[in-house]
Amino acid sequence: MPSFPQPGSVTICEINRDLVTADALSDSEAKDTYGKLLGMVFNPVPFQSLEDPAQPPPASNAAVSQPKGFGMITSSLKHIFLPNDIDLLPEVALQGVSWHQHKHILAFISGSNQVTVRDYEDSAGKEPCILTSESQRDVKVLEWRPNGGKSLSVACKGGICIWAASYPGNAASVRSGSASFLGALSRGSGTRWTLVDFFRSSHGEQISALSWSPDGRYLASASYESSSFTIWDVAQGTGTPIRRGLGGTSVIKWSPTGDYFFSGKFDGTFYLWETNTWTSEPWSSASGFVTGATWDPDGRMVLLAFSKSSKLGSIHFASKPPSLDAHLLPVDLPEIISLTGSQGIEKIAWDASGERLAVSYKGGDDIYKGLIAIYDTRRNPLISASLIGFIRGPGDNPKPIAFSFHGKFKQGPLLSVCWSSGFCCTYPLLFRS
C-alpha cells in the first residue's frame, strides 16, 4: 500500500519505500529518522509566502515589481501569437528551487524580487542569505551553474542576474564591461554574494526559462514573450538567438550529456535539437503544451508533462547522437486520477539516478489535495513507475509551489519543496536500490 500522510501530519523522509511522518516539523524527528544515517539534518527554511495576499511583502521588496503584462511591445507579430501566454505561465513547472551540483547549498525564490540561499555546510551561516538588487525584478526561475564554483543564475524582468560567492580577501569579480550598477550585495550571515553580471534580454523581455549546458560554459534562456531562445557564452557575456516556430517558449532543457536540447512552446509544438550543428526536429502534441521536461541520467530519454493530460510522455532516442530519430511513448500514472480525484498532472521532477519521480497534480479531493506523489521509477528499457506514497507539507493547506532534486547527492535522492505555507523543506528519500 502507498504511504499516506494523515491530515495534520508532516512528512520527514523516505526510508525504504516508507514515507515517514511526524506531528510537526522538528529537528529532533529528522535527527532520529535520517540524521543518524546522513550525519546531517536539512532544517526547513521559512520564507514570506507569495501565495497569501493578506501578508505584506517583505521589507526588501519595497520597490514595485513590474505589472503582469507586456509593457510596450513593438513587434506586431507578438500580438498575433503571444497575447495569452502570460496566462498560461502559472501552469509551467518553473524552477523556483535549485541545489548546487556539488555542495549542500540550496537556493529558492522567496519573494517576487528576491532569492534565498541556505548553505547547510556553512556553520556560520545558520541564517540564510537574501539576494536582492535593483536589477532583479519579477524573479521566475533560478539555476546553479555547473562546474562554476558558487555561481547562481536568476531569470527576471529584462534579463538574467548572475550572482557569485565572495570570501574575505577574495571578492567575486564583476565581468569587465558589465554595467556599473552591478555588485549589489546580499544580506544575512555566512558567505557574501555579489551580483557579478547581468545579461540583458534583447527586447527587455521577462526571462521565464533557464538551462545550463552540463559543462557550465553556455546558458540557455527563453521567454513566454518571444518565439526564440538565446544561447549565452557566459565568459564573453554574448547571446545568440535561435528561432523555431511562432509561439512563446514554455520549457527549455539541456540534456545531461550536452548532446541534445529540448524546447517546448505554448502552442503545443516542441523541438528536439542536437547541439553539434543546432538542427532540430519538430513535434506536436494533442495533450496541450509541455509544462515540464526532465532528462534521464544518460541523456537518452526525456520525460514530459503536458497541460491537458494525466499521463506523462517519454521520448526515447532510437540511436546515438547526433541522430534525432526518436519515439514518443505514454507513461501511465493511473493513481493520479483514480486515487486523488485530480484533474491532471501539474509539475514533475525526476531524480538524477532515475529512481524517484515527484509529481504534483491539479485539484484533488479534500484528503489528497496539495500533496506530492512519489514514484519508484525503472528504465528497462521503457519507463515504468510504481507509487510509493505522498508527501504532505507543513502549515495550513500547504500546496507545492516549486520542487526539485539535488543533482548529485551521494546517499540517495534529495527532494526540496517550496510550500505555499512559507517553508522550503528538504526530504531525503533513502532506499537500497
SULVENRA-V227171 format. One record per backbone hydrogen bond with DSSP energy under -1.0 kcal/mol. NH is the residue of the N-H (numbers start at 1). CO is the residue of the C=O. Records with the same first field share a line. If there is no record, write none. Layout:
BEGIN
NH->CO, CO
END
This chain:
BEGIN
3->388
9->6
10->22
11->392
12->20
13->20
14->428
15->18
16->430
20->13
22->10
30->26
31->27
32->28
33->29
34->30
35->30
36->31
38->34
39->35
43->41
45->424
47->422
55->52
61->58
62->59
69->67
80->76
81->77
82->78
85->82
88->84
89->85
91->88
92->89
93->291
94->92
96->94
98->107
100->105
105->103
106->118
107->98
108->116
109->96
110->114
111->114
115->131
116->108
117->129
118->106
120->104
125->122
129->117
130->187
131->115
136->133
137->135
139->112
140->155
142->95
143->153
145->151
148->145
151->149
152->163
153->143
154->161
155->141
156->159
157->137
158->205
159->156
160->199
161->154
162->197
163->152
164->194
165->150
166->192
167->170
170->167
175->196
178->175
182->179
183->195
186->193
187->130
192->166
194->164
195->184
196->162
197->162
199->160
201->158
204->201
207->156
208->222
209->222
211->220
213->218
216->213
219->232
220->211
221->230
222->209
226->223
229->242
230->221
231->240
232->219
233->238
234->217
237->233
238->233
240->231
242->229
249->223, 226
250->264
251->264
253->262
255->260
258->255
261->273
262->253
263->271
264->251
265->269
266->248
268->265
270->283
271->263
272->281
273->261
274->279
275->259
278->274
281->272
283->270
285->268
291->305
292->305
294->303
296->301
299->296
302->315
303->294
304->313
305->292
307->289
308->287
309->306
312->331
313->304
314->329
315->302
316->327
317->300
318->325
323->320
327->316
329->314
331->312
336->333
337->334
338->334
339->335
340->335
341->337
342->336
343->362
345->309
346->360
349->358
351->356
354->351
357->375
358->349
359->373
360->347
362->344
365->340
369->365
371->368
372->391
373->359
374->389
375->357
376->386
377->355
378->384
380->382
384->378
386->376
388->374
389->374
390->3
391->372
401->418
402->418
404->416
406->414
415->427
416->404
417->425
418->402
419->423
420->399
422->419
424->45
425->417
427->415
429->413
430->14
END
